[in-house]
């Protein structure tokens, strides 16, 4: 698909044009990214505080909260299969799927805002799993539709930049609000309102980008073809490990920081306000580094970037473990841990999405991205339950969970090396 002129073109002299600093992308991508910015401000309102609220304020155990959060992964598994059909079909398409996702997530936030029973907590997470599972593959497919092979990784990097900026601002604003004795429930209601506003942006400003109409029979054929793509399947196995690691950041890490750090600034652990600063630092690093790092690594193949991502994640998890066992300088150690995790996320997002976009035939992008997103459903099914159980067994597993996760990075590393060899052999076969 051809590239439309950058919306900033002609506004400023060439030397000062924003295209000097930002990628030259179609207007629709900039609109979508702007909508995502506000969406992730709302996401940041509760990312850090949801598990703290449900455990320390409402009295649920870490295991209960972990299981409830895992329900989002369970519902997400089924929702992502539906998304694979809906995104590529005439039924909803990319635009309709995004609208359905925004409404579903808003309903989930309403449930979580008034969750005073375990059943309501589970219901809210089930709905959130459905909404997020519809949102992500649809957004990735729209971005792939509107970008070219040359600028696709930069398009995904810009999307990541917007998400990180929103997440950091949301977490910072929520931290200050909670420090003033604000209501956790109000944060969930505000988040639901932001989801509806994002739906309004999609309704008014984003046209359908689906380029192929796919029948139900053809969708079934395409699912089979995608699952027979050995390159994709190998990537999906490795990608599930990344998802399990990522799930620890929102579900396990905040509760770990508030309850498991002996040299924090509170009675035991860090206060919510300090945790908000840590997550803002995390987001700030990603905001500053996202576009430069993607441009510096543009000539490196995507699988090699993912291998470096594993090393960065292992470094971050190691420092989180150290923060819980070293009797002093916990804040400095945690800051270093967030630095490595931020680097991992900067590298991971654009590389993983661009790799899937490169593997996927245009008519099957919805299915390929749904399968990639399926990894995150599985990751959020396993990750929070594993983290919650570990925190409920503090003597043996509370802090040592991070060391277990570090040790586990060897397996996806081996899988990615195999994928690298597979793609290299395919390239040789095409050339000959």
Beta strands, then each sheet from edge to edge (+ up, - down):
end
